[in-house]
Amino acid sequence: MIIGFDARYAEGDLVGVGKYIQSLVTGVAKSGRTCIVFYSREPKVKISGTTAVILNSVNRYHFEQVLLPIALKKYKVDLYHATGNVGVPLFCPVPALLTVHDIIPLEIKDYFSYSPFSFLSKLSYVLRLKASIFKAAKIVTDSNYVKNVLIIKLKVTPEKIQTIYLGSPGTIMPGKLPLNLIGKKYVLNHGGIDIRKNLDRLIEAFALVHKKHGEIKLVITGENKRMREDLEKLIGKLNLGNSVVFTGYLDDATLSAVIKSACLICYPTLSEGFGFPVLEGFGKEIPVISSNISSIPEVVGNAAILVNPERVNDIAGAMEKVLDNSEQAHEMVLKGKAQYNKFSWEKCVNEYLDLYNHI
Protein backbone atom coordinates (compact mmCIF):
# COMPACT_ATOMS: atom_id res chain seq x y z
CA MET A 1 0.00 0.00 0.00
CA ILE A 2 1.24 3.47 -0.91
CA ILE A 3 0.07 6.11 1.56
CA GLY A 4 0.40 9.85 0.94
CA PHE A 5 0.68 12.26 3.87
CA ASP A 6 0.21 16.01 4.15
CA ALA A 7 3.46 16.92 5.93
CA ARG A 8 3.25 20.72 5.83
CA TYR A 9 3.07 20.99 9.62
CA ALA A 10 6.39 19.13 9.77
CA GLU A 11 8.28 21.58 7.54
CA GLY A 12 9.65 23.83 10.26
CA ASP A 13 10.37 23.39 13.95
CA LEU A 14 8.57 20.26 15.12
CA VAL A 15 5.91 21.26 17.63
CA GLY A 16 2.37 20.00 18.17
CA VAL A 17 0.99 18.59 14.93
CA GLY A 18 4.51 18.50 13.48
CA LYS A 19 5.61 16.08 16.21
CA TYR A 20 2.51 13.99 15.60
CA ILE A 21 3.26 13.74 11.86
CA GLN A 22 6.87 12.76 12.47
CA SER A 23 5.97 10.08 15.05
CA LEU A 24 3.07 8.62 13.06
CA VAL A 25 4.74 8.54 9.64
CA THR A 26 7.97 7.12 11.07
CA GLY A 27 5.98 4.28 12.62
CA VAL A 28 3.97 3.64 9.46
CA ALA A 29 7.15 3.55 7.35
CA LYS A 30 8.71 1.02 9.74
CA SER A 31 5.67 -1.24 9.24
CA GLY A 32 6.64 -1.70 5.59
CA ARG A 33 4.13 0.65 3.96
CA THR A 34 5.41 2.97 1.27
CA CYS A 35 5.07 6.53 2.57
CA ILE A 36 5.03 9.59 0.29
CA VAL A 37 5.16 12.82 2.27
CA PHE A 38 4.07 16.05 0.58
CA TYR A 39 5.62 19.38 1.59
CA SER A 40 5.08 22.90 0.30
CA ARG A 41 8.76 23.77 0.86
CA GLU A 42 11.99 22.08 1.83
CA PRO A 43 11.62 20.79 5.42
CA LYS A 44 14.22 21.40 8.11
CA VAL A 45 14.26 17.67 8.87
CA LYS A 46 12.99 14.96 6.52
CA ILE A 47 11.20 11.92 7.93
CA SER A 48 13.37 8.82 7.61
CA GLY A 49 12.12 5.90 5.53
CA THR A 50 9.86 8.07 3.36
CA THR A 51 9.86 9.68 -0.07
CA ALA A 52 9.69 13.48 0.21
CA VAL A 53 7.88 15.41 -2.52
CA ILE A 54 8.06 19.22 -2.59
CA LEU A 55 5.01 20.84 -4.20
CA ASN A 56 6.09 24.44 -4.83
CA SER A 57 2.72 26.08 -4.38
CA VAL A 58 1.61 29.70 -4.56
CA ASN A 59 -0.65 29.30 -1.53
CA ARG A 60 -2.50 26.61 0.46
CA TYR A 61 -5.36 26.40 -2.07
CA HIS A 62 -2.95 25.87 -4.96
CA PHE A 63 -1.26 23.12 -2.91
CA GLU A 64 -4.47 21.33 -1.86
CA GLN A 65 -6.73 21.75 -4.87
CA VAL A 66 -4.32 21.82 -7.85
CA LEU A 67 -0.90 20.34 -7.19
CA LEU A 68 -1.84 17.65 -4.68
CA PRO A 69 -4.45 15.77 -6.80
CA ILE A 70 -1.95 15.66 -9.68
CA ALA A 71 0.81 14.38 -7.37
CA LEU A 72 -1.44 11.70 -5.85
CA LYS A 73 -2.00 10.28 -9.33
CA LYS A 74 1.63 10.66 -10.38
CA TYR A 75 2.96 8.72 -7.39
CA LYS A 76 0.15 6.12 -7.60
CA VAL A 77 -0.96 6.76 -4.03
CA ASP A 78 -3.61 4.33 -2.74
CA LEU A 79 -4.73 6.37 0.27
CA TYR A 80 -4.26 10.01 1.22
CA HIS A 81 -4.01 11.11 4.86
CA ALA A 82 -4.72 14.80 5.53
CA THR A 83 -2.95 15.18 8.86
CA GLY A 84 -3.73 18.74 9.91
CA ASN A 85 -7.48 19.41 10.41
CA VAL A 86 -8.09 20.35 6.76
CA GLY A 87 -6.54 19.69 3.37
CA VAL A 88 -8.61 17.04 1.57
CA PRO A 89 -8.87 18.08 -2.12
CA LEU A 90 -12.39 18.60 -3.45
CA PHE A 91 -11.50 16.34 -6.36
CA CYS A 92 -9.32 13.86 -4.52
CA PRO A 93 -8.52 10.95 -6.87
CA VAL A 94 -8.08 8.43 -4.01
CA PRO A 95 -9.83 7.66 -0.70
CA ALA A 96 -8.88 10.18 1.99
CA LEU A 97 -8.53 10.02 5.76
CA LEU A 98 -8.74 13.28 7.72
CA THR A 99 -7.31 13.83 11.20
CA VAL A 100 -9.01 16.66 13.08
CA HIS A 101 -6.86 17.47 16.10
CA ASP A 102 -9.11 20.28 17.30
CA ILE A 103 -11.54 22.96 16.15
CA ILE A 104 -10.08 25.65 18.36
CA PRO A 105 -10.77 28.51 15.90
CA LEU A 106 -14.48 27.79 16.29
CA GLU A 107 -14.29 27.58 20.09
CA ILE A 108 -12.17 30.65 20.84
CA LYS A 109 -14.09 33.76 19.83
CA ASP A 110 -11.03 35.98 19.28
CA TYR A 111 -8.75 33.29 17.85
CA PHE A 112 -8.11 35.26 14.65
CA SER A 113 -7.97 38.65 16.37
CA TYR A 114 -4.24 39.00 15.66
CA SER A 115 -4.80 38.43 11.95
CA PRO A 116 -5.13 41.58 9.79
CA PHE A 117 -7.94 39.80 7.92
CA SER A 118 -9.65 38.10 10.85
CA PHE A 119 -13.08 37.64 9.22
CA LEU A 120 -11.63 36.20 6.01
CA SER A 121 -9.26 33.96 7.98
CA LYS A 122 -12.13 32.46 9.94
CA LEU A 123 -14.31 32.07 6.85
CA SER A 124 -11.49 30.33 4.99
CA TYR A 125 -10.91 27.97 7.92
CA VAL A 126 -14.59 27.05 8.23
CA LEU A 127 -15.00 26.39 4.50
CA ARG A 128 -11.85 24.25 4.29
CA LEU A 129 -12.80 22.30 7.42
CA LYS A 130 -16.34 21.55 6.25
CA ALA A 131 -15.18 20.61 2.75
CA SER A 132 -12.52 18.27 4.13
CA ILE A 133 -14.99 16.62 6.51
CA PHE A 134 -17.43 16.11 3.64
CA LYS A 135 -14.84 14.61 1.28
CA ALA A 136 -13.06 12.36 3.79
CA ALA A 137 -13.97 8.68 3.86
CA LYS A 138 -13.11 8.57 7.56
CA ILE A 139 -12.19 11.08 10.28
CA VAL A 140 -9.83 10.53 13.20
CA THR A 141 -9.71 12.67 16.34
CA ASP A 142 -7.08 12.69 19.10
CA SER A 143 -9.71 12.65 21.85
CA ASN A 144 -13.35 11.82 22.45
CA TYR A 145 -13.85 15.47 23.33
CA VAL A 146 -13.08 16.56 19.75
CA LYS A 147 -15.15 13.69 18.36
CA ASN A 148 -18.18 14.84 20.35
CA VAL A 149 -17.68 18.47 19.30
CA LEU A 150 -17.68 17.43 15.62
CA ILE A 151 -20.88 15.46 16.16
CA ILE A 152 -22.67 18.24 18.05
CA LYS A 153 -21.40 21.40 16.32
CA LEU A 154 -20.79 20.21 12.76
CA LYS A 155 -23.37 17.40 12.64
CA VAL A 156 -20.86 14.74 11.57
CA THR A 157 -22.28 11.22 11.83
CA PRO A 158 -20.69 9.32 14.75
CA GLU A 159 -19.94 6.31 12.54
CA LYS A 160 -17.60 8.42 10.42
CA ILE A 161 -15.33 9.34 13.34
CA GLN A 162 -12.82 7.25 15.29
CA THR A 163 -10.77 8.40 18.26
CA ILE A 164 -7.12 7.36 18.27
CA TYR A 165 -5.09 8.67 21.19
CA LEU A 166 -1.61 9.97 20.48
CA GLY A 167 1.49 8.57 22.14
CA SER A 168 3.37 10.16 25.01
CA PRO A 169 6.30 12.35 23.97
CA GLY A 170 9.49 10.35 23.65
CA THR A 171 12.37 10.58 26.08
CA ILE A 172 14.81 13.28 24.99
CA MET A 173 18.15 13.70 26.75
CA PRO A 174 18.14 17.14 28.38
CA GLY A 175 20.53 19.68 26.92
CA LYS A 176 21.93 22.70 28.70
CA LEU A 177 19.64 24.85 30.80
CA PRO A 178 19.60 28.51 29.66
CA LEU A 179 21.97 30.56 31.80
CA ASN A 180 19.22 32.82 33.14
CA LEU A 181 17.39 29.79 34.60
CA ILE A 182 20.30 28.02 36.29
CA GLY A 183 19.69 27.84 40.04
CA LYS A 184 16.25 29.44 39.69
CA LYS A 185 12.96 28.07 41.02
CA TYR A 186 10.24 28.51 38.42
CA VAL A 187 6.74 27.64 37.28
CA LEU A 188 6.71 26.66 33.61
CA ASN A 189 4.24 27.09 30.77
CA HIS A 190 5.67 25.54 27.60
CA GLY A 191 2.64 25.31 25.32
CA GLY A 192 3.65 28.24 23.13
CA ILE A 193 2.32 31.80 22.97
CA ASP A 194 -1.18 31.62 21.57
CA ILE A 195 -4.48 33.28 22.44
CA ARG A 196 -5.98 29.96 23.59
CA LYS A 197 -3.13 29.35 26.06
CA ASN A 198 -4.73 31.81 28.48
CA LEU A 199 -1.41 33.41 29.34
CA ASP A 200 -2.91 36.69 30.51
CA ARG A 201 -4.83 34.95 33.30
CA LEU A 202 -1.81 32.78 34.09
CA ILE A 203 0.31 35.90 34.57
CA GLU A 204 -2.38 37.51 36.73
CA ALA A 205 -2.54 34.34 38.85
CA PHE A 206 1.24 34.25 39.11
CA ALA A 207 1.21 37.85 40.36
CA LEU A 208 -0.95 36.71 43.30
CA VAL A 209 1.35 33.78 44.05
CA HIS A 210 4.44 35.96 43.72
CA LYS A 211 3.35 38.05 46.70
CA LYS A 212 3.97 35.03 48.94
CA HIS A 213 6.66 33.29 46.89
CA GLY A 214 8.85 36.17 45.79
CA GLU A 215 11.70 33.90 44.73
CA ILE A 216 9.59 32.07 42.13
CA LYS A 217 9.75 32.96 38.45
CA LEU A 218 7.27 32.22 35.68
CA VAL A 219 8.86 30.86 32.49
CA ILE A 220 6.97 30.99 29.19
CA THR A 221 8.33 29.37 26.03
CA GLY A 222 7.46 30.02 22.39
CA GLU A 223 7.42 32.83 19.85
CA ASN A 224 4.67 35.33 19.04
CA LYS A 225 5.91 38.90 18.80
CA ARG A 226 2.56 40.72 18.88
CA MET A 227 1.10 38.69 21.72
CA ARG A 228 4.32 38.87 23.68
CA GLU A 229 4.25 42.67 23.48
CA ASP A 230 0.73 42.68 24.95
CA LEU A 231 1.77 40.26 27.70
CA GLU A 232 4.80 42.40 28.55
CA LYS A 233 2.49 45.39 29.03
CA LEU A 234 0.46 43.31 31.49
CA ILE A 235 3.63 42.23 33.29
CA GLY A 236 4.64 45.88 33.66
CA LYS A 237 1.19 46.81 34.95
CA LEU A 238 1.44 44.07 37.59
CA ASN A 239 4.96 45.19 38.60
CA LEU A 240 6.41 41.73 38.02
CA GLY A 241 9.62 43.07 36.48
CA ASN A 242 12.04 40.25 35.64
CA SER A 243 9.98 37.62 37.43
CA VAL A 244 8.42 36.51 34.12
CA VAL A 245 10.91 35.06 31.64
CA PHE A 246 10.21 34.59 27.92
CA THR A 247 12.63 32.06 26.43
CA GLY A 248 11.54 32.20 22.79
CA TYR A 249 11.60 28.99 20.76
CA LEU A 250 13.66 26.19 22.35
CA ASP A 251 15.06 23.15 20.58
CA ASP A 252 13.99 19.75 21.93
CA ALA A 253 17.07 19.19 24.08
CA THR A 254 16.93 22.63 25.70
CA LEU A 255 13.17 22.38 26.24
CA SER A 256 13.69 18.99 27.85
CA ALA A 257 16.14 20.57 30.31
CA VAL A 258 13.77 23.46 31.03
CA ILE A 259 10.88 21.07 31.76
CA LYS A 260 13.05 18.81 33.93
CA SER A 261 14.20 21.73 36.10
CA ALA A 262 10.75 23.26 36.69
CA CYS A 263 9.13 22.95 40.09
CA LEU A 264 5.65 23.02 38.56
CA ILE A 265 3.95 23.14 35.16
CA CYS A 266 0.88 25.35 34.93
CA TYR A 267 -1.07 24.97 31.70
CA PRO A 268 -4.53 26.58 32.06
CA THR A 269 -5.43 26.28 28.37
CA LEU A 270 -8.84 27.44 27.13
CA SER A 271 -9.13 24.77 24.45
CA GLU A 272 -7.15 21.69 23.52
CA GLY A 273 -7.47 18.73 21.19
CA PHE A 274 -5.11 16.50 23.15
CA GLY A 275 -2.49 18.09 25.40
CA PHE A 276 1.17 17.19 24.75
CA PRO A 277 2.53 19.68 27.35
CA VAL A 278 0.83 17.95 30.29
CA LEU A 279 2.20 14.56 29.23
CA GLU A 280 5.65 16.08 28.80
CA GLY A 281 5.40 17.24 32.40
CA PHE A 282 4.35 13.78 33.56
CA GLY A 283 7.24 12.23 31.65
CA LYS A 284 9.76 14.52 33.35
CA GLU A 285 8.21 13.84 36.80
CA ILE A 286 6.94 17.38 37.34
CA PRO A 287 3.59 18.14 39.05
CA VAL A 288 1.03 19.59 36.63
CA ILE A 289 -1.86 22.03 36.92
CA SER A 290 -4.19 22.32 33.94
CA SER A 291 -7.76 23.06 32.85
CA ASN A 292 -10.92 21.18 33.73
CA ILE A 293 -12.30 21.63 30.20
CA SER A 294 -11.86 20.31 26.63
CA SER A 295 -9.65 17.23 26.20
CA ILE A 296 -7.46 17.80 29.25
CA PRO A 297 -9.47 15.76 31.84
CA GLU A 298 -9.52 12.88 29.36
CA VAL A 299 -5.74 12.92 28.98
CA VAL A 300 -4.60 13.61 32.56
CA GLY A 301 -7.04 11.41 34.49
CA ASN A 302 -6.48 12.02 38.21
CA ALA A 303 -2.79 12.86 37.82
CA ALA A 304 -3.07 16.67 37.78
CA ILE A 305 -4.89 19.44 39.60
CA LEU A 306 -7.60 20.74 37.27
CA VAL A 307 -8.97 24.27 37.55
CA ASN A 308 -11.48 26.53 35.86
CA PRO A 309 -9.14 28.35 33.44
CA GLU A 310 -11.27 31.49 33.49
CA ARG A 311 -10.87 31.99 37.26
CA VAL A 312 -7.58 33.65 38.15
CA ASN A 313 -7.98 32.92 41.86
CA ASP A 314 -8.48 29.21 41.15
CA ILE A 315 -5.27 29.07 39.10
CA ALA A 316 -3.34 30.92 41.81
CA GLY A 317 -4.80 28.72 44.56
CA ALA A 318 -3.74 25.56 42.75
CA MET A 319 -0.19 26.87 42.32
CA GLU A 320 0.09 27.72 46.01
CA LYS A 321 -1.33 24.31 46.93
CA VAL A 322 1.50 22.53 45.12
CA LEU A 323 4.25 24.97 46.12
CA ASP A 324 3.26 24.76 49.80
CA ASN A 325 2.82 20.98 50.00
CA SER A 326 5.77 18.82 48.96
CA GLU A 327 3.89 15.62 49.83
CA GLN A 328 1.09 16.48 47.41
CA ALA A 329 3.62 17.39 44.73
CA HIS A 330 5.31 13.99 45.17
CA GLU A 331 1.97 12.16 44.96
CA MET A 332 1.14 14.04 41.75
CA VAL A 333 4.49 13.00 40.25
CA LEU A 334 3.77 9.31 40.93
CA LYS A 335 0.30 9.54 39.39
CA GLY A 336 1.73 11.45 36.43
CA LYS A 337 4.25 8.70 35.66
CA ALA A 338 1.47 6.10 35.62
CA GLN A 339 -0.71 8.27 33.36
CA TYR A 340 2.19 8.95 30.99
CA ASN A 341 2.67 5.22 30.43
CA LYS A 342 -0.93 4.79 29.24
CA PHE A 343 -0.18 6.56 25.95
CA SER A 344 1.93 4.71 23.39
CA TRP A 345 2.99 5.65 19.85
CA GLU A 346 3.17 1.96 19.00
CA LYS A 347 -0.51 1.56 19.87
CA CYS A 348 -1.38 4.78 18.02
CA VAL A 349 0.42 3.66 14.85
CA ASN A 350 -1.14 0.19 14.97
CA GLU A 351 -4.64 1.65 15.24
CA TYR A 352 -3.96 3.91 12.25
CA LEU A 353 -2.59 0.96 10.24
CA ASP A 354 -5.74 -1.02 10.97
CA LEU A 355 -7.85 1.92 9.84
CA TYR A 356 -5.80 2.37 6.63
CA ASN A 357 -6.49 -1.27 5.78
CA HIS A 358 -10.25 -0.80 6.12
CA ILE A 359 -10.75 2.37 4.06
matplotlib code that plots the C-alpha trace (Angstrom):
import matplotlib.pyplot as plt

x = [0.0, 1.2, 0.1, 0.4, 0.7, 0.2, 3.5, 3.2, 3.1, 6.4, 8.3, 9.6, 10.4, 8.6, 5.9, 2.4, 1.0, 4.5, 5.6, 2.5, 3.3, 6.9, 6.0, 3.1, 4.7, 8.0, 6.0, 4.0, 7.2, 8.7, 5.7, 6.6, 4.1, 5.4, 5.1, 5.0, 5.2, 4.1, 5.6, 5.1, 8.8, 12.0, 11.6, 14.2, 14.3, 13.0, 11.2, 13.4, 12.1, 9.9, 9.9, 9.7, 7.9, 8.1, 5.0, 6.1, 2.7, 1.6, -0.7, -2.5, -5.4, -3.0, -1.3, -4.5, -6.7, -4.3, -0.9, -1.8, -4.4, -2.0, 0.8, -1.4, -2.0, 1.6, 3.0, 0.1, -1.0, -3.6, -4.7, -4.3, -4.0, -4.7, -2.9, -3.7, -7.5, -8.1, -6.5, -8.6, -8.9, -12.4, -11.5, -9.3, -8.5, -8.1, -9.8, -8.9, -8.5, -8.7, -7.3, -9.0, -6.9, -9.1, -11.5, -10.1, -10.8, -14.5, -14.3, -12.2, -14.1, -11.0, -8.8, -8.1, -8.0, -4.2, -4.8, -5.1, -7.9, -9.7, -13.1, -11.6, -9.3, -12.1, -14.3, -11.5, -10.9, -14.6, -15.0, -11.9, -12.8, -16.3, -15.2, -12.5, -15.0, -17.4, -14.8, -13.1, -14.0, -13.1, -12.2, -9.8, -9.7, -7.1, -9.7, -13.3, -13.9, -13.1, -15.2, -18.2, -17.7, -17.7, -20.9, -22.7, -21.4, -20.8, -23.4, -20.9, -22.3, -20.7, -19.9, -17.6, -15.3, -12.8, -10.8, -7.1, -5.1, -1.6, 1.5, 3.4, 6.3, 9.5, 12.4, 14.8, 18.1, 18.1, 20.5, 21.9, 19.6, 19.6, 22.0, 19.2, 17.4, 20.3, 19.7, 16.3, 13.0, 10.2, 6.7, 6.7, 4.2, 5.7, 2.6, 3.6, 2.3, -1.2, -4.5, -6.0, -3.1, -4.7, -1.4, -2.9, -4.8, -1.8, 0.3, -2.4, -2.5, 1.2, 1.2, -1.0, 1.4, 4.4, 3.4, 4.0, 6.7, 8.9, 11.7, 9.6, 9.7, 7.3, 8.9, 7.0, 8.3, 7.5, 7.4, 4.7, 5.9, 2.6, 1.1, 4.3, 4.2, 0.7, 1.8, 4.8, 2.5, 0.5, 3.6, 4.6, 1.2, 1.4, 5.0, 6.4, 9.6, 12.0, 10.0, 8.4, 10.9, 10.2, 12.6, 11.5, 11.6, 13.7, 15.1, 14.0, 17.1, 16.9, 13.2, 13.7, 16.1, 13.8, 10.9, 13.0, 14.2, 10.7, 9.1, 5.7, 4.0, 0.9, -1.1, -4.5, -5.4, -8.8, -9.1, -7.1, -7.5, -5.1, -2.5, 1.2, 2.5, 0.8, 2.2, 5.7, 5.4, 4.4, 7.2, 9.8, 8.2, 6.9, 3.6, 1.0, -1.9, -4.2, -7.8, -10.9, -12.3, -11.9, -9.6, -7.5, -9.5, -9.5, -5.7, -4.6, -7.0, -6.5, -2.8, -3.1, -4.9, -7.6, -9.0, -11.5, -9.1, -11.3, -10.9, -7.6, -8.0, -8.5, -5.3, -3.3, -4.8, -3.7, -0.2, 0.1, -1.3, 1.5, 4.2, 3.3, 2.8, 5.8, 3.9, 1.1, 3.6, 5.3, 2.0, 1.1, 4.5, 3.8, 0.3, 1.7, 4.3, 1.5, -0.7, 2.2, 2.7, -0.9, -0.2, 1.9, 3.0, 3.2, -0.5, -1.4, 0.4, -1.1, -4.6, -4.0, -2.6, -5.7, -7.8, -5.8, -6.5, -10.3, -10.7]
y = [0.0, 3.5, 6.1, 9.8, 12.3, 16.0, 16.9, 20.7, 21.0, 19.1, 21.6, 23.8, 23.4, 20.3, 21.3, 20.0, 18.6, 18.5, 16.1, 14.0, 13.7, 12.8, 10.1, 8.6, 8.5, 7.1, 4.3, 3.6, 3.5, 1.0, -1.2, -1.7, 0.6, 3.0, 6.5, 9.6, 12.8, 16.0, 19.4, 22.9, 23.8, 22.1, 20.8, 21.4, 17.7, 15.0, 11.9, 8.8, 5.9, 8.1, 9.7, 13.5, 15.4, 19.2, 20.8, 24.4, 26.1, 29.7, 29.3, 26.6, 26.4, 25.9, 23.1, 21.3, 21.8, 21.8, 20.3, 17.7, 15.8, 15.7, 14.4, 11.7, 10.3, 10.7, 8.7, 6.1, 6.8, 4.3, 6.4, 10.0, 11.1, 14.8, 15.2, 18.7, 19.4, 20.3, 19.7, 17.0, 18.1, 18.6, 16.3, 13.9, 11.0, 8.4, 7.7, 10.2, 10.0, 13.3, 13.8, 16.7, 17.5, 20.3, 23.0, 25.6, 28.5, 27.8, 27.6, 30.6, 33.8, 36.0, 33.3, 35.3, 38.7, 39.0, 38.4, 41.6, 39.8, 38.1, 37.6, 36.2, 34.0, 32.5, 32.1, 30.3, 28.0, 27.0, 26.4, 24.3, 22.3, 21.5, 20.6, 18.3, 16.6, 16.1, 14.6, 12.4, 8.7, 8.6, 11.1, 10.5, 12.7, 12.7, 12.7, 11.8, 15.5, 16.6, 13.7, 14.8, 18.5, 17.4, 15.5, 18.2, 21.4, 20.2, 17.4, 14.7, 11.2, 9.3, 6.3, 8.4, 9.3, 7.3, 8.4, 7.4, 8.7, 10.0, 8.6, 10.2, 12.4, 10.3, 10.6, 13.3, 13.7, 17.1, 19.7, 22.7, 24.8, 28.5, 30.6, 32.8, 29.8, 28.0, 27.8, 29.4, 28.1, 28.5, 27.6, 26.7, 27.1, 25.5, 25.3, 28.2, 31.8, 31.6, 33.3, 30.0, 29.4, 31.8, 33.4, 36.7, 34.9, 32.8, 35.9, 37.5, 34.3, 34.2, 37.9, 36.7, 33.8, 36.0, 38.1, 35.0, 33.3, 36.2, 33.9, 32.1, 33.0, 32.2, 30.9, 31.0, 29.4, 30.0, 32.8, 35.3, 38.9, 40.7, 38.7, 38.9, 42.7, 42.7, 40.3, 42.4, 45.4, 43.3, 42.2, 45.9, 46.8, 44.1, 45.2, 41.7, 43.1, 40.3, 37.6, 36.5, 35.1, 34.6, 32.1, 32.2, 29.0, 26.2, 23.1, 19.8, 19.2, 22.6, 22.4, 19.0, 20.6, 23.5, 21.1, 18.8, 21.7, 23.3, 23.0, 23.0, 23.1, 25.3, 25.0, 26.6, 26.3, 27.4, 24.8, 21.7, 18.7, 16.5, 18.1, 17.2, 19.7, 18.0, 14.6, 16.1, 17.2, 13.8, 12.2, 14.5, 13.8, 17.4, 18.1, 19.6, 22.0, 22.3, 23.1, 21.2, 21.6, 20.3, 17.2, 17.8, 15.8, 12.9, 12.9, 13.6, 11.4, 12.0, 12.9, 16.7, 19.4, 20.7, 24.3, 26.5, 28.3, 31.5, 32.0, 33.6, 32.9, 29.2, 29.1, 30.9, 28.7, 25.6, 26.9, 27.7, 24.3, 22.5, 25.0, 24.8, 21.0, 18.8, 15.6, 16.5, 17.4, 14.0, 12.2, 14.0, 13.0, 9.3, 9.5, 11.4, 8.7, 6.1, 8.3, 8.9, 5.2, 4.8, 6.6, 4.7, 5.7, 2.0, 1.6, 4.8, 3.7, 0.2, 1.7, 3.9, 1.0, -1.0, 1.9, 2.4, -1.3, -0.8, 2.4]
z = [0.0, -0.9, 1.6, 0.9, 3.9, 4.2, 5.9, 5.8, 9.6, 9.8, 7.5, 10.3, 14.0, 15.1, 17.6, 18.2, 14.9, 13.5, 16.2, 15.6, 11.9, 12.5, 15.0, 13.1, 9.6, 11.1, 12.6, 9.5, 7.4, 9.7, 9.2, 5.6, 4.0, 1.3, 2.6, 0.3, 2.3, 0.6, 1.6, 0.3, 0.9, 1.8, 5.4, 8.1, 8.9, 6.5, 7.9, 7.6, 5.5, 3.4, -0.1, 0.2, -2.5, -2.6, -4.2, -4.8, -4.4, -4.6, -1.5, 0.5, -2.1, -5.0, -2.9, -1.9, -4.9, -7.8, -7.2, -4.7, -6.8, -9.7, -7.4, -5.8, -9.3, -10.4, -7.4, -7.6, -4.0, -2.7, 0.3, 1.2, 4.9, 5.5, 8.9, 9.9, 10.4, 6.8, 3.4, 1.6, -2.1, -3.5, -6.4, -4.5, -6.9, -4.0, -0.7, 2.0, 5.8, 7.7, 11.2, 13.1, 16.1, 17.3, 16.2, 18.4, 15.9, 16.3, 20.1, 20.8, 19.8, 19.3, 17.8, 14.6, 16.4, 15.7, 11.9, 9.8, 7.9, 10.9, 9.2, 6.0, 8.0, 9.9, 6.8, 5.0, 7.9, 8.2, 4.5, 4.3, 7.4, 6.3, 2.7, 4.1, 6.5, 3.6, 1.3, 3.8, 3.9, 7.6, 10.3, 13.2, 16.3, 19.1, 21.9, 22.5, 23.3, 19.8, 18.4, 20.4, 19.3, 15.6, 16.2, 18.0, 16.3, 12.8, 12.6, 11.6, 11.8, 14.8, 12.5, 10.4, 13.3, 15.3, 18.3, 18.3, 21.2, 20.5, 22.1, 25.0, 24.0, 23.6, 26.1, 25.0, 26.7, 28.4, 26.9, 28.7, 30.8, 29.7, 31.8, 33.1, 34.6, 36.3, 40.0, 39.7, 41.0, 38.4, 37.3, 33.6, 30.8, 27.6, 25.3, 23.1, 23.0, 21.6, 22.4, 23.6, 26.1, 28.5, 29.3, 30.5, 33.3, 34.1, 34.6, 36.7, 38.9, 39.1, 40.4, 43.3, 44.0, 43.7, 46.7, 48.9, 46.9, 45.8, 44.7, 42.1, 38.4, 35.7, 32.5, 29.2, 26.0, 22.4, 19.9, 19.0, 18.8, 18.9, 21.7, 23.7, 23.5, 24.9, 27.7, 28.6, 29.0, 31.5, 33.3, 33.7, 34.9, 37.6, 38.6, 38.0, 36.5, 35.6, 37.4, 34.1, 31.6, 27.9, 26.4, 22.8, 20.8, 22.3, 20.6, 21.9, 24.1, 25.7, 26.2, 27.9, 30.3, 31.0, 31.8, 33.9, 36.1, 36.7, 40.1, 38.6, 35.2, 34.9, 31.7, 32.1, 28.4, 27.1, 24.5, 23.5, 21.2, 23.2, 25.4, 24.8, 27.3, 30.3, 29.2, 28.8, 32.4, 33.6, 31.7, 33.4, 36.8, 37.3, 39.0, 36.6, 36.9, 33.9, 32.9, 33.7, 30.2, 26.6, 26.2, 29.3, 31.8, 29.4, 29.0, 32.6, 34.5, 38.2, 37.8, 37.8, 39.6, 37.3, 37.5, 35.9, 33.4, 33.5, 37.3, 38.1, 41.9, 41.2, 39.1, 41.8, 44.6, 42.8, 42.3, 46.0, 46.9, 45.1, 46.1, 49.8, 50.0, 49.0, 49.8, 47.4, 44.7, 45.2, 45.0, 41.7, 40.2, 40.9, 39.4, 36.4, 35.7, 35.6, 33.4, 31.0, 30.4, 29.2, 25.9, 23.4, 19.8, 19.0, 19.9, 18.0, 14.8, 15.0, 15.2, 12.2, 10.2, 11.0, 9.8, 6.6, 5.8, 6.1, 4.1]

ax = plt.figure().add_subplot(projection="3d")
ax.plot(x, y, z, "-o")
ax.set_aspect("equal")
plt.show()
